[in-house]
Amino acid sequence: MTVATVALPAALFLAALAPLPAPEEGSAADVARKVEARAVSAGDLEARFVQSYRSEALGREVVERGTLRLKRPGRMRWDYDAPDKKTFVSDGKTFYFYVPADKQVIVRDQGGSQGLVSRLLSEKGRILEPFDAGLESSANGLLRLRLTPKKPDPELERAYLQVDPEYRIRGIEIIDAQGNRSRFDFDGIKENVGLADKLFRFEVPRGVEVISG
């Protein structure tokens, strides 16, 4: 997985097996606004994630797992545990993507750009500005919010958000024009846990090649 895939940075499964009461089914726009408001209310967030990518051309799926940490404004850290160790960090100004096995870290200026997953999970993820929204039925007490770009996007055909009864994003699924699917599933979500600022400061390890991307 590349930096662009992470910074597009993705649907989420509930940790509990018992079905949850569904969120109030208002309009798609109502649900989107409540998701935005929920994101603003969380100063930081920690969760386990499962990320999967299925290539339509190759017909195979890659699955990765790890821990996500967010802290407002604009800081994010993805620590991948399996199948390979790697780390993606955004300190609000710069992206770092580190793969220990490759002994490389890719460093890129964040500027004003953020991938779709990052934007949807952030407090600035204004869903209704770039997307038309619709609601679809879903299982396990979740709402499924369909997002279609208002302007043609060569890299995005549509996206889906899985939303729980508290209007937290439990899953993100992205489908591109070639039919490839990227999916992020989250559980064990904890909000406002007091994450330390140092988690989002990346120090390049000794002996590691730095590549500017």
TIZASE-998716 format. One record per residue: residue in one letter; x, y, z of N, C-alpha, C in turn. Coordinates in nm, 4 decimals. Layout:
<bamis>
[bami a; [X; Y; Z]; [X; Y; Z]; [X; Y; Z]]
...
</bamis>
This chain:
<bamis>
[bami m; [0.0840; -0.1193; 0.0000]; [0.0000; 0.0000; 0.0000]; [0.0871; 0.1237; 0.0000]]
[bami t; [0.0529; 0.2217; -0.0798]; [0.1329; 0.3428; -0.0960]; [0.0853; 0.4515; -0.0019]]
[bami v; [0.1632; 0.5625; 0.0043]; [0.1213; 0.6780; 0.0835]; [-0.0111; 0.7305; 0.0341]]
[bami a; [-0.0285; 0.7342; -0.0980]; [-0.1528; 0.7877; -0.1540]; [-0.2718; 0.7069; -0.1088]]
[bami t; [-0.2529; 0.5733; -0.0954]; [-0.3645; 0.4900; -0.0519]; [-0.4066; 0.5252; 0.0889]]
[bami v; [-0.3065; 0.5453; 0.1784]; [-0.3404; 0.5777; 0.3163]; [-0.3973; 0.7174; 0.3270]]
[bami a; [-0.3358; 0.8151; 0.2535]; [-0.3747; 0.9548; 0.2674]; [-0.4982; 0.9874; 0.1876]]
[bami l; [-0.5487; 0.8960; 0.1169]; [-0.6720; 0.9197; 0.0435]; [-0.7780; 0.9850; 0.1306]]
[bami p; [-0.5722; 0.8035; 0.2681]; [-0.6443; 0.7521; 0.3523]; [-0.7158; 0.7670; 0.3103]]
[bami a; [-1.1445; 0.5117; 0.3301]; [-1.1779; 0.4124; 0.3389]; [-1.3189; 0.3605; 0.3874]]
[bami a; [-1.5550; 0.0300; 0.5186]; [-1.6670; 0.0374; 0.6137]; [-1.6271; -0.0322; 0.7425]]
[bami l; [-1.6954; -0.0053; 0.8422]; [-1.6476; -0.0507; 0.9730]; [-1.7416; -0.1542; 1.0345]]
[bami f; [-1.6856; -0.2530; 1.1043]; [-1.7673; -0.3516; 1.1747]; [-1.7846; -0.3097; 1.3207]]
[bami l; [-1.8986; -0.3457; 1.3803]; [-1.9194; -0.3232; 1.5229]; [-1.8483; -0.4314; 1.6023]]
[bami a; [-1.7979; -0.3939; 1.7165]; [-1.7303; -0.4927; 1.7992]; [-1.8309; -0.5880; 1.8622]]
[bami a; [-1.9473; -0.5394; 1.8967]; [-2.0487; -0.6216; 1.9615]; [-2.1196; -0.7087; 1.8597]]
[bami l; [-2.1576; -0.8280; 1.9032]; [-2.2282; -0.9186; 1.8135]; [-2.3773; -0.8907; 1.8118]]
[bami a; [-2.4321; -0.8415; 1.9222]; [-2.5754; -0.8149; 1.9271]; [-2.6097; -0.6958; 1.8408]]
[bami p; [-2.7260; -0.6998; 1.7700]; [-2.7643; -0.5863; 1.6856]; [-2.7913; -0.4621; 1.7690]]
[bami l; [-2.7555; -0.3471; 1.7165]; [-2.7761; -0.2199; 1.7841]; [-2.9011; -0.1520; 1.7304]]
[bami p; [-2.9630; -0.0629; 1.8096]; [-3.0742; 0.0151; 1.7560]; [-3.0251; 0.1060; 1.6455]]
[bami a; [-3.0998; 0.1141; 1.5386]; [-3.0570; 0.1936; 1.4237]; [-3.0646; 0.3417; 1.4547]]
[bami p; [-2.9776; 0.4234; 1.3916]; [-2.9902; 0.5679; 1.4055]; [-3.1229; 0.6138; 1.3473]]
[bami e; [-3.1637; 0.7307; 1.3893]; [-3.2863; 0.7880; 1.3352]; [-3.2697; 0.8089; 1.1855]]
[bami e; [-3.3632; 0.7573; 1.1077]; [-3.3516; 0.7652; 0.9631]; [-3.4161; 0.8919; 0.9104]]
[bami g; [-3.3432; 1.0039; 0.9169]; [-3.3867; 1.1253; 0.8531]; [-3.3396; 1.1229; 0.7090]]
[bami s; [-3.3247; 1.2396; 0.6507]; [-3.2730; 1.2455; 0.5145]; [-3.1233; 1.2167; 0.5155]]
[bami a; [-3.0704; 1.1852; 0.3981]; [-2.9270; 1.1621; 0.3868]; [-2.8487; 1.2852; 0.4311]]
[bami a; [-2.8993; 1.4032; 0.3971]; [-2.8326; 1.5277; 0.4369]; [-2.8311; 1.5421; 0.5888]]
[bami d; [-2.9394; 1.5050; 0.6556]; [-2.9446; 1.5110; 0.8025]; [-2.8391; 1.4204; 0.8637]]
[bami v; [-2.8304; 1.2985; 0.8111]; [-2.7314; 1.2035; 0.8636]; [-2.5895; 1.2571; 0.8418]]
[bami a; [-2.5639; 1.3114; 0.7225]; [-2.4307; 1.3651; 0.6927]; [-2.3939; 1.4774; 0.7891]]
[bami r; [-2.4879; 1.5658; 0.8184]; [-2.4599; 1.6774; 0.9100]; [-2.4325; 1.6271; 1.0515]]
[bami k; [-2.5034; 1.5223; 1.0931]; [-2.4813; 1.4685; 1.2273]; [-2.3469; 1.3973; 1.2360]]
[bami v; [-2.3043; 1.3346; 1.1270]; [-2.1706; 1.2740; 1.1225]; [-2.0642; 1.3824; 1.1350]]
[bami e; [-2.0822; 1.4929; 1.0635]; [-1.9886; 1.6048; 1.0716]; [-1.9815; 1.6594; 1.2140]]
[bami a; [-2.0985; 1.6774; 1.2768]; [-2.1024; 1.7318; 1.4129]; [-2.0329; 1.6382; 1.5112]]
[bami r; [-2.0481; 1.5074; 1.4908]; [-1.9845; 1.4107; 1.5796]; [-1.8323; 1.4203; 1.5679]]
[bami a; [-1.7825; 1.4367; 1.4449]; [-1.6384; 1.4483; 1.4250]; [-1.5829; 1.5706; 1.4967]]
[bami v; [-1.6559; 1.6807; 1.4916]; [-1.6115; 1.8042; 1.5572]; [-1.6040; 1.7858; 1.7088]]
[bami s; [-1.6930; 1.7016; 1.7642]; [-1.7020; 1.6876; 1.9102]; [-1.5872; 1.6081; 1.9705]]
[bami a; [-1.5132; 1.5335; 1.8888]; [-1.4058; 1.4485; 1.9412]; [-1.2709; 1.5171; 1.9242]]
[bami g; [-1.2068; 1.5510; 2.0351]; [-1.0750; 1.6129; 2.0280]; [-0.9684; 1.5168; 1.9818]]
[bami d; [-0.9843; 1.3890; 2.0187]; [-0.8953; 1.2855; 1.9675]; [-0.9706; 1.1536; 1.9615]]
[bami l; [-0.9092; 1.0558; 1.8987]; [-0.9766; 0.9273; 1.8753]; [-0.8732; 0.8186; 1.8571]]
[bami e; [-0.9057; 0.6998; 1.9096]; [-0.8211; 0.5825; 1.8922]; [-0.9100; 0.4644; 1.8553]]
[bami a; [-0.8671; 0.3814; 1.7603]; [-0.9480; 0.2669; 1.7180]; [-0.8600; 0.1631; 1.6517]]
[bami r; [-0.9057; 0.0390; 1.6546]; [-0.8466; -0.0660; 1.5740]; [-0.9073; -0.0599; 1.4348]]
[bami f; [-0.8268; -0.0952; 1.3325]; [-0.8812; -0.0937; 1.1975]; [-0.8405; -0.2182; 1.1196]]
[bami v; [-0.9262; -0.2526; 1.0245]; [-0.8944; -0.3522; 0.9225]; [-0.9082; -0.2813; 0.7885]]
[bami q; [-0.8029; -0.2820; 0.7106]; [-0.8045; -0.2178; 0.5795]; [-0.7932; -0.3256; 0.4725]]
[bami s; [-0.8804; -0.3207; 0.3740]; [-0.8740; -0.4170; 0.2647]; [-0.8766; -0.3439; 0.1316]]
[bami y; [-0.8052; -0.4009; 0.0364]; [-0.8022; -0.3447; -0.0990]; [-0.8192; -0.4584; -0.1972]]
[bami r; [-0.9191; -0.4460; -0.2839]; [-0.9438; -0.5475; -0.3851]; [-0.9231; -0.4886; -0.5238]]
[bami s; [-0.8326; -0.5490; -0.5989]; [-0.8050; -0.5065; -0.7359]; [-0.8999; -0.5792; -0.8302]]
[bami e; [-0.9771; -0.5030; -0.9066]; [-1.0694; -0.5633; -1.0033]; [-0.9918; -0.6349; -1.1128]]
[bami a; [-0.8800; -0.5771; -1.1559]; [-0.8027; -0.6369; -1.2643]; [-0.7362; -0.7672; -1.2213]]
[bami l; [-0.6801; -0.7691; -1.0992]; [-0.6086; -0.8873; -1.0522]; [-0.6999; -0.9890; -0.9859]]
[bami g; [-0.8180; -0.9416; -0.9408]; [-0.9133; -1.0319; -0.8770]; [-0.8672; -1.0863; -0.7439]]
[bami r; [-0.7850; -1.0110; -0.6721]; [-0.7406; -1.0558; -0.5403]; [-0.7499; -0.9421; -0.4394]]
[bami e; [-0.7499; -0.9790; -0.3127]; [-0.7689; -0.8820; -0.2050]; [-0.6511; -0.8860; -0.1084]]
[bami v; [-0.6081; -0.7677; -0.0668]; [-0.5025; -0.7542; 0.0336]; [-0.5668; -0.6995; 0.1607]]
[bami v; [-0.5398; -0.7624; 0.2748]; [-0.5990; -0.7219; 0.4019]; [-0.4875; -0.6876; 0.5007]]
[bami e; [-0.5007; -0.5715; 0.5661]; [-0.4032; -0.5263; 0.6651]; [-0.4761; -0.4816; 0.7916]]
[bami r; [-0.4046; -0.4838; 0.9039]; [-0.4649; -0.4495; 1.0332]; [-0.3713; -0.3620; 1.1153]]
[bami g; [-0.4319; -0.2845; 1.2046]; [-0.3492; -0.2018; 1.2904]; [-0.4311; -0.1112; 1.3796]]
[bami t; [-0.3678; -0.0022; 1.4230]; [-0.4315; 0.0936; 1.5138]; [-0.4259; 0.2331; 1.4541]]
[bami l; [-0.5383; 0.3022; 1.4614]; [-0.5497; 0.4402; 1.4139]; [-0.5605; 0.5336; 1.5328]]
[bami r; [-0.4875; 0.6460; 1.5256]; [-0.5013; 0.7514; 1.6261]; [-0.5157; 0.8852; 1.5547]]
[bami l; [-0.6121; 0.9662; 1.5999]; [-0.6362; 1.0993; 1.5443]; [-0.6317; 1.2015; 1.6557]]
[bami k; [-0.5835; 1.3198; 1.6217]; [-0.5918; 1.4313; 1.7172]; [-0.6130; 1.5604; 1.6401]]
[bami r; [-0.7146; 1.6359; 1.6793]; [-0.7440; 1.7618; 1.6119]; [-0.6449; 1.8690; 1.6576]]
[bami p; [-0.6064; 1.9575; 1.5676]; [-0.6443; 1.9605; 1.4266]; [-0.5417; 1.8900; 1.3378]]
[bami g; [-0.5909; 1.8079; 1.2473]; [-0.5120; 1.7590; 1.1355]; [-0.4033; 1.6573; 1.1613]]
[bami r; [-0.3994; 1.5955; 1.2803]; [-0.2947; 1.4984; 1.3078]; [-0.3511; 1.3565; 1.3030]]
[bami m; [-0.2708; 1.2649; 1.2489]; [-0.3180; 1.1295; 1.2267]; [-0.2008; 1.0328; 1.2285]]
[bami r; [-0.2236; 0.9136; 1.2852]; [-0.1194; 0.8109; 1.2883]; [-0.1828; 0.6736; 1.2657]]
[bami w; [-0.1338; 0.6032; 1.1625]; [-0.1764; 0.4668; 1.1331]; [-0.0576; 0.3743; 1.1586]]
[bami d; [-0.0691; 0.2853; 1.2574]; [0.0342; 0.1860; 1.2853]; [-0.0167; 0.0490; 1.2389]]
[bami y; [0.0461; -0.0045; 1.1350]; [0.0078; -0.1340; 1.0793]; [0.0842; -0.2446; 1.1507]]
[bami d; [0.0096; -0.3475; 1.1971]; [0.0703; -0.4587; 1.2696]; [0.0857; -0.5832; 1.1823]]
[bami a; [-0.0085; -0.6029; 1.0886]; [-0.0092; -0.7247; 1.0083]; [-0.0672; -0.6958; 0.8696]]
[bami p; [-0.0192; -0.7635; 0.7676]; [0.0856; -0.8671; 0.7740]; [0.2272; -0.8103; 0.7869]]
[bami d; [0.2440; -0.6805; 0.7575]; [0.3773; -0.6187; 0.7686]; [0.3702; -0.4953; 0.8583]]
[bami k; [0.4796; -0.4685; 0.9268]; [0.4893; -0.3493; 1.0093]; [0.5140; -0.2263; 0.9219]]
[bami k; [0.4362; -0.1221; 0.9421]; [0.4618; 0.0058; 0.8770]; [0.3831; 0.1137; 0.9490]]
[bami t; [0.4229; 0.2379; 0.9272]; [0.3631; 0.3498; 0.9990]; [0.3402; 0.4656; 0.9037]]
[bami f; [0.2228; 0.5262; 0.9156]; [0.1919; 0.6478; 0.8422]; [0.1578; 0.7554; 0.9446]]
[bami v; [0.2262; 0.8697; 0.9377]; [0.2045; 0.9785; 1.0331]; [0.1812; 1.1089; 0.9583]]
[bami s; [0.0825; 1.1840; 1.0027]; [0.0621; 1.3211; 0.9571]; [0.0642; 1.4114; 1.0795]]
[bami d; [0.1566; 1.5094; 1.0788]; [0.1646; 1.6013; 1.1926]; [0.0893; 1.7320; 1.1665]]
[bami g; [0.0121; 1.7341; 1.0579]; [-0.0626; 1.8537; 1.0210]; [0.0049; 1.9349; 0.9131]]
[bami k; [0.1342; 1.9094; 0.8929]; [0.2112; 1.9814; 0.7911]; [0.2798; 1.8862; 0.6927]]
[bami t; [0.3210; 1.7693; 0.7443]; [0.3997; 1.6766; 0.6650]; [0.3480; 1.5344; 0.6817]]
[bami f; [0.3514; 1.4562; 0.5708]; [0.3201; 1.3139; 0.5741]; [0.4497; 1.2343; 0.5819]]
[bami y; [0.4503; 1.1300; 0.6664]; [0.5624; 1.0373; 0.6742]; [0.5084; 0.8960; 0.6570]]
[bami f; [0.5698; 0.8195; 0.5678]; [0.5300; 0.6804; 0.5484]; [0.6542; 0.5943; 0.5622]]
[bami y; [0.6580; 0.5120; 0.6681]; [0.7779; 0.4382; 0.7047]; [0.7527; 0.2880; 0.7002]]
[bami v; [0.8358; 0.2170; 0.6230]; [0.8310; 0.0707; 0.6159]; [0.9656; 0.0179; 0.6667]]
[bami p; [0.9703; -0.0324; 0.7896]; [1.0983; -0.0771; 0.8460]; [1.1712; -0.1796; 0.7598]]
[bami a; [1.0969; -0.2721; 0.6980]; [1.1611; -0.3768; 0.6175]; [1.2332; -0.3193; 0.4969]]
[bami d; [1.1864; -0.2062; 0.4457]; [1.2494; -0.1419; 0.3303]; [1.3589; -0.0438; 0.3691]]
[bami k; [1.3650; -0.0116; 0.4999]; [1.4593; 0.0876; 0.5507]; [1.4453; 0.2196; 0.4749]]
[bami q; [1.3196; 0.2587; 0.4542]; [1.2886; 0.3821; 0.3829]; [1.1754; 0.4554; 0.4529]]
[bami v; [1.1810; 0.5878; 0.4467]; [1.0678; 0.6699; 0.4886]; [1.0407; 0.7708; 0.3769]]
[bami i; [0.9155; 0.7752; 0.3330]; [0.8747; 0.8712; 0.2304]; [0.8185; 0.9930; 0.3019]]
[bami v; [0.8694; 1.1098; 0.2662]; [0.8292; 1.2348; 0.3311]; [0.7669; 1.3250; 0.2254]]
[bami r; [0.6479; 1.3760; 0.2556]; [0.5794; 1.4611; 0.1588]; [0.5117; 1.5764; 0.2302]]
[bami d; [0.5237; 1.6958; 0.1741]; [0.4575; 1.8125; 0.2299]; [0.3076; 1.7949; 0.2180]]
[bami q; [0.2383; 1.8134; 0.3280]; [0.0931; 1.7931; 0.3280]; [0.0203; 1.9044; 0.2545]]
[bami g; [0.0683; 2.0275; 0.2707]; [0.0021; 2.1404; 0.2074]; [-0.1452; 2.1428; 0.2436]]
[bami g; [-0.2298; 2.1692; 0.1431]; [-0.3737; 2.1694; 0.1677]; [-0.4400; 2.0407; 0.1262]]
[bami s; [-0.3596; 1.9407; 0.0876]; [-0.4167; 1.8181; 0.0337]; [-0.4313; 1.7119; 0.1407]]
[bami q; [-0.5468; 1.6459; 0.1374]; [-0.5704; 1.5295; 0.2210]; [-0.6509; 1.4308; 0.1389]]
[bami g; [-0.6237; 1.3033; 0.1580]; [-0.7013; 1.2027; 0.0900]; [-0.8422; 1.1939; 0.1456]]
[bami l; [-0.9261; 1.1188; 0.0755]; [-1.0678; 1.1108; 0.1126]; [-1.0875; 1.0553; 0.2527]]
[bami v; [-1.0171; 0.9474; 0.2864]; [-1.0333; 0.8883; 0.4191]; [-0.9959; 0.9878; 0.5273]]
[bami s; [-0.8832; 1.0568; 0.5098]; [-0.8394; 1.1557; 0.6078]; [-0.9418; 1.2665; 0.6246]]
[bami r; [-0.9961; 1.3137; 0.5123]; [-1.0929; 1.4235; 0.5182]; [-1.2221; 1.3805; 0.5864]]
[bami l; [-1.2684; 1.2606; 0.5581]; [-1.3935; 1.2145; 0.6172]; [-1.3805; 1.1915; 0.7671]]
[bami l; [-1.2616; 1.1550; 0.8130]; [-1.2420; 1.1298; 0.9550]; [-1.2071; 1.2559; 1.0332]]
[bami s; [-1.1749; 1.3638; 0.9630]; [-1.1318; 1.4854; 1.0307]; [-1.2502; 1.5746; 1.0656]]
[bami e; [-1.2214; 1.6737; 1.1490]; [-1.3265; 1.7690; 1.1881]; [-1.3629; 1.8619; 1.0735]]
[bami k; [-1.2837; 1.8596; 0.9657]; [-1.3117; 1.9449; 0.8514]; [-1.3746; 1.8666; 0.7361]]
[bami g; [-1.4211; 1.7454; 0.7664]; [-1.4779; 1.6616; 0.6624]; [-1.6184; 1.7037; 0.6229]]
[bami r; [-1.6303; 1.8106; 0.5468]; [-1.7596; 1.8605; 0.5024]; [-1.8131; 1.7694; 0.3933]]
[bami i; [-1.9032; 1.6816; 0.4289]; [-1.9482; 1.5767; 0.3388]; [-2.0323; 1.6305; 0.2244]]
[bami l; [-2.1189; 1.7266; 0.2529]; [-2.2170; 1.7699; 0.1539]; [-2.1618; 1.8713; 0.0539]]
[bami e; [-2.0431; 1.9248; 0.0786]; [-1.9843; 2.0184; -0.0179]; [-1.9411; 1.9481; -0.1465]]
[bami p; [-1.8629; 1.8390; -0.1373]; [-1.8180; 1.7749; -0.2614]; [-1.9062; 1.6597; -0.3094]]
[bami f; [-2.0041; 1.6153; -0.2250]; [-2.0792; 1.4946; -0.2575]; [-2.2306; 1.5161; -0.2566]]
[bami d; [-2.2980; 1.4397; -0.3424]; [-2.4414; 1.4162; -0.3285]; [-2.4566; 1.2927; -0.2410]]
[bami a; [-2.5487; 1.2975; -0.1443]; [-2.5620; 1.1890; -0.0479]; [-2.6948; 1.1171; -0.0636]]
[bami g; [-2.6938; 0.9872; -0.0379]; [-2.8147; 0.9057; -0.0378]; [-2.8036; 0.8014; 0.0712]]
[bami l; [-2.9166; 0.7455; 0.1138]; [-2.9184; 0.6441; 0.2186]; [-2.9546; 0.5083; 0.1604]]
[bami e; [-2.8859; 0.4044; 0.2082]; [-2.9168; 0.2676; 0.1707]; [-2.9312; 0.1849; 0.2972]]
[bami s; [-3.0042; 0.0755; 0.2885]; [-3.0230; -0.0110; 0.4043]; [-2.8931; -0.0827; 0.4372]]
[bami s; [-2.8759; -0.1157; 0.5652]; [-2.7564; -0.1844; 0.6095]; [-2.7906; -0.2717; 0.7290]]
[bami a; [-2.7027; -0.3657; 0.7598]; [-2.7261; -0.4583; 0.8698]; [-2.6632; -0.4087; 0.9988]]
[bami n; [-2.6900; -0.4795; 1.1083]; [-2.6266; -0.4547; 1.2389]; [-2.6549; -0.3168; 1.2946]]
[bami g; [-2.7715; -0.2596; 1.2625]; [-2.8088; -0.1322; 1.3210]; [-2.7324; -0.0140; 1.2672]]
[bami l; [-2.6692; -0.0263; 1.1514]; [-2.5925; 0.0816; 1.0921]; [-2.6686; 0.1427; 0.9755]]
[bami l; [-2.6428; 0.2710; 0.9532]; [-2.6890; 0.3352; 0.8303]; [-2.5761; 0.3325; 0.7288]]
[bami r; [-2.6114; 0.3217; 0.6030]; [-2.5138; 0.3205; 0.4947]; [-2.5366; 0.4454; 0.4099]]
[bami l; [-2.4421; 0.5372; 0.4180]; [-2.4532; 0.6653; 0.3496]; [-2.3735; 0.6586; 0.2191]]
[bami r; [-2.4429; 0.6748; 0.1076]; [-2.3780; 0.6698; -0.0242]; [-2.3362; 0.8098; -0.0662]]
[bami l; [-2.2109; 0.8254; -0.1086]; [-2.1568; 0.9548; -0.1487]; [-2.1119; 0.9477; -0.2946]]
[bami t; [-2.1652; 1.0372; -0.3758]; [-2.1305; 1.0442; -0.5176]; [-2.0727; 1.1826; -0.5464]]
[bami p; [-1.9547; 1.1916; -0.6077]; [-1.8945; 1.3228; -0.6339]; [-1.9861; 1.4123; -0.7175]]
[bami k; [-1.9970; 1.5386; -0.6773]; [-2.0776; 1.6337; -0.7547]; [-2.0099; 1.6677; -0.8868]]
[bami k; [-1.8765; 1.6626; -0.8877]; [-1.8007; 1.6857; -1.0100]; [-1.7291; 1.5560; -1.0471]]
[bami p; [-1.7175; 1.5273; -1.1781]; [-1.6492; 1.4044; -1.2187]; [-1.5098; 1.3953; -1.1577]]
[bami d; [-1.4782; 1.2773; -1.1048]; [-1.3492; 1.2551; -1.0413]; [-1.2901; 1.1270; -1.0997]]
[bami p; [-1.1771; 1.1358; -1.1704]; [-1.1194; 1.0169; -1.2335]; [-1.0740; 0.9117; -1.1335]]
[bami e; [-1.0565; 0.9503; -1.0055]; [-1.0078; 0.8564; -0.9059]; [-1.1170; 0.8043; -0.8132]]
[bami l; [-1.2385; 0.8558; -0.8273]; [-1.3452; 0.8163; -0.7359]; [-1.4789; 0.8087; -0.8082]]
[bami e; [-1.5388; 0.6901; -0.8061]; [-1.6727; 0.6741; -0.8624]; [-1.7787; 0.6994; -0.7566]]
[bami r; [-1.7608; 0.6377; -0.6397]; [-1.8513; 0.6602; -0.5275]; [-1.7862; 0.6082; -0.3997]]
[bami a; [-1.8431; 0.6497; -0.2864]; [-1.7941; 0.6043; -0.1565]; [-1.9134; 0.5757; -0.0667]]
[bami y; [-1.8910; 0.4959; 0.0361]; [-1.9964; 0.4622; 0.1314]; [-1.9429; 0.4803; 0.2731]]
[bami l; [-2.0276; 0.5336; 0.3605]; [-1.9963; 0.5420; 0.5027]; [-2.0931; 0.4528; 0.5797]]
[bami q; [-2.0412; 0.3737; 0.6725]; [-2.1244; 0.3006; 0.7671]; [-2.1305; 0.3851; 0.8950]]
[bami v; [-2.2507; 0.4171; 0.9397]; [-2.2701; 0.5110; 1.0502]; [-2.3451; 0.4412; 1.1630]]
[bami d; [-2.2927; 0.4523; 1.2861]; [-2.3559; 0.3837; 1.3993]; [-2.4603; 0.4735; 1.4666]]
[bami p; [-2.5295; 0.4228; 1.5706]; [-2.6358; 0.5007; 1.6344]; [-2.5910; 0.6331; 1.6953]]
[bami e; [-2.4603; 0.6480; 1.7193]; [-2.4084; 0.7732; 1.7739]; [-2.3468; 0.8604; 1.6645]]
[bami y; [-2.3714; 0.8232; 1.5403]; [-2.3255; 0.8985; 1.4220]; [-2.1738; 0.9037; 1.4096]]
[bami r; [-2.1088; 0.7992; 1.4594]; [-1.9660; 0.7818; 1.4350]; [-1.9478; 0.7019; 1.3069]]
[bami i; [-1.8432; 0.7335; 1.2338]; [-1.8110; 0.6567; 1.1139]; [-1.7495; 0.5237; 1.1558]]
[bami r; [-1.8180; 0.4158; 1.1228]; [-1.7691; 0.2819; 1.1540]; [-1.7046; 0.2145; 1.0336]]
[bami g; [-1.7280; 0.2694; 0.9160]; [-1.6684; 0.2098; 0.7977]; [-1.6660; 0.3070; 0.6813]]
[bami i; [-1.5643; 0.2932; 0.5990]; [-1.5503; 0.3730; 0.4772]; [-1.5145; 0.2775; 0.3641]]
[bami e; [-1.5899; 0.2844; 0.2567]; [-1.5600; 0.2048; 0.1378]; [-1.5491; 0.2983; 0.0181]]
[bami i; [-1.4431; 0.2828; -0.0591]; [-1.4160; 0.3702; -0.1730]; [-1.4066; 0.2848; -0.2984]]
[bami i; [-1.4779; 0.3242; -0.4034]; [-1.4762; 0.2526; -0.5306]; [-1.4283; 0.3496; -0.6381]]
[bami d; [-1.3231; 0.3109; -0.7105]; [-1.2713; 0.4007; -0.8133]; [-1.3303; 0.3668; -0.9499]]
[bami a; [-1.2898; 0.4417; -1.0512]; [-1.3491; 0.4265; -1.1848]; [-1.3182; 0.2908; -1.2465]]
[bami q; [-1.2122; 0.2231; -1.1998]; [-1.1768; 0.0919; -1.2519]; [-1.2438; -0.0224; -1.1758]]
[bami g; [-1.3246; 0.0130; -1.0758]; [-1.3933; -0.0889; -0.9972]; [-1.3135; -0.1428; -0.8810]]
[bami n; [-1.1947; -0.0873; -0.8537]; [-1.1158; -0.1283; -0.7375]; [-1.1816; -0.0759; -0.6103]]
[bami r; [-1.1717; -0.1546; -0.5025]; [-1.2384; -0.1189; -0.3771]; [-1.1376; -0.1111; -0.2630]]
[bami s; [-1.1423; 0.0004; -0.1903]; [-1.0665; 0.0151; -0.0661]; [-1.1672; 0.0262; 0.0474]]
[bami r; [-1.1445; -0.0483; 0.1543]; [-1.2406; -0.0516; 0.2643]; [-1.1668; -0.0417; 0.3981]]
[bami f; [-1.2209; 0.0398; 0.4880]; [-1.1668; 0.0552; 0.6225]; [-1.2767; 0.0204; 0.7220]]
[bami d; [-1.2503; -0.0773; 0.8103]; [-1.3438; -0.1183; 0.9147]; [-1.2816; -0.0893; 1.0505]]
[bami f; [-1.3582; -0.0230; 1.1388]; [-1.3053; 0.0175; 1.2696]; [-1.3861; -0.0442; 1.3833]]
[bami d; [-1.3164; -0.0795; 1.4915]; [-1.3858; -0.1186; 1.6147]; [-1.3043; -0.0702; 1.7345]]
[bami g; [-1.3611; -0.0890; 1.8529]; [-1.2923; -0.0439; 1.9739]; [-1.2651; 0.1050; 1.9746]]
[bami i; [-1.3572; 0.1822; 1.9208]; [-1.3370; 0.3269; 1.9108]; [-1.3425; 0.3919; 2.0492]]
[bami k; [-1.2410; 0.4739; 2.0787]; [-1.2376; 0.5512; 2.2028]; [-1.2133; 0.6970; 2.1668]]
[bami e; [-1.2935; 0.7858; 2.2232]; [-1.2822; 0.9276; 2.1932]; [-1.2369; 1.0056; 2.3157]]
[bami n; [-1.1663; 1.1166; 2.2896]; [-1.1224; 1.2075; 2.3964]; [-1.0465; 1.1344; 2.5069]]
[bami v; [-0.9437; 1.0593; 2.4641]; [-0.8646; 0.9807; 2.5590]; [-0.7371; 1.0530; 2.6013]]
[bami g; [-0.7125; 1.1723; 2.5474]; [-0.5945; 1.2489; 2.5861]; [-0.4656; 1.2003; 2.5207]]
[bami l; [-0.4690; 1.1767; 2.3897]; [-0.3494; 1.1306; 2.3195]; [-0.2385; 1.2353; 2.3260]]
[bami a; [-0.1162; 1.1886; 2.3502]; [-0.0014; 1.2789; 2.3624]; [0.0396; 1.3328; 2.2257]]
[bami d; [0.0819; 1.4593; 2.2232]; [0.1255; 1.5215; 2.0978]; [0.2436; 1.4474; 2.0343]]
[bami k; [0.3277; 1.3867; 2.1180]; [0.4475; 1.3222; 2.0657]; [0.4168; 1.2035; 1.9749]]
[bami l; [0.2971; 1.1471; 1.9852]; [0.2582; 1.0371; 1.8977]; [0.2584; 1.0785; 1.7508]]
[bami f; [0.2406; 1.2072; 1.7266]; [0.2261; 1.2574; 1.5904]; [0.3511; 1.3318; 1.5421]]
[bami r; [0.4614; 1.3135; 1.6157]; [0.5908; 1.3656; 1.5718]; [0.6766; 1.2477; 1.5284]]
[bami f; [0.7180; 1.2483; 1.4035]; [0.7950; 1.1354; 1.3512]; [0.9428; 1.1718; 1.3444]]
[bami e; [1.0258; 1.0877; 1.4019]; [1.1705; 1.1043; 1.3958]; [1.2279; 0.9935; 1.3086]]
[bami v; [1.2994; 1.0326; 1.2055]; [1.3545; 0.9354; 1.1113]; [1.4601; 0.8504; 1.1820]]
[bami p; [1.4453; 0.7190; 1.1824]; [1.5442; 0.6314; 1.2473]; [1.6806; 0.6393; 1.1785]]
[bami r; [1.7846; 0.6146; 1.2530]; [1.9189; 0.6153; 1.1975]; [1.9325; 0.5037; 1.0943]]
[bami g; [2.0039; 0.5352; 0.9839]; [2.0292; 0.4363; 0.8815]; [1.9154; 0.4148; 0.7840]]
[bami v; [1.8121; 0.4995; 0.7937]; [1.6948; 0.4867; 0.7058]; [1.7029; 0.5892; 0.5946]]
[bami e; [1.6789; 0.5469; 0.4713]; [1.6789; 0.6377; 0.3569]; [1.5554; 0.7247; 0.3561]]
[bami v; [1.5742; 0.8544; 0.3322]; [1.4640; 0.9494; 0.3253]; [1.4366; 0.9812; 0.1779]]
[bami i; [1.3115; 0.9608; 0.1373]; [1.2707; 0.9872; -0.0008]; [1.1641; 1.0947; 0.0008]]
[bami s; [1.1887; 1.2023; -0.0716]; [1.0892; 1.3098; -0.0817]; [0.9915; 1.2756; -0.1931]]
[bami g; [0.8608; 1.2741; -0.1564]; [0.7603; 1.2345; -0.2557]; [0.6647; 1.3459; -0.2872]]
</bamis>
